[in-house]
Every structure is written in structure tokens, then in C-alpha cells.
Amino acid sequence: MIAHAAQGGLGGEYFGTMFHGRDAVVETRLLTLGYCVVALILSARMAQQADGAQSERLFERR
């Protein structure tokens, strides 16, 4: 829900109409970079949590 609202506000009808030509391309690239950074951070955190849960299960078996 939050990602959908952010996309509508940041890259959609609100801010998207403020940029034209080369500026619109730069805005799109910056948004893409931002989304990629957020995806990498979330993936790293989820991997950490999965590793922690897996190691906890290993210790419980012993």
C-alpha cells in the first residue's frame, strides 16, 4: 500500500508533471535508483532474519 501511494505521488501525476525533457529522464533514473536501494536494504534485512531463524532452529535441535 505504501509503495503504491509513493509511486503515485513521486513518479506519477504529482511530481511527474513538474519535469520535462532531460529533467524527466534524470527524475526517472533517481527514482529507479531509490527503489533499487530500498529493495536491496529490504532483501538484506530479510536474509539476516532468515539466517537468524535458521541458526536458532539448529541450536534447538541439539
Steps between C-alpha positions, in 0.01 A plus 500: 500500500775741593703422188193552282428837662865605470510409133186702433636804681866491406503367148144546398265786448630734771878530458512340156330796339757744639784363287542509123766382256840424649381579852228236469764242404715595800199482731413154370856378550513638854169333586626173356821527701301574815271202449800273437671618819183436702464154343861411585461616859178304545653190342804520727283537810278210400806283437638591843173409666483171309859414599424582862189284500686214334787512750251509788340181366843333481570577865157374609564157346809438708 
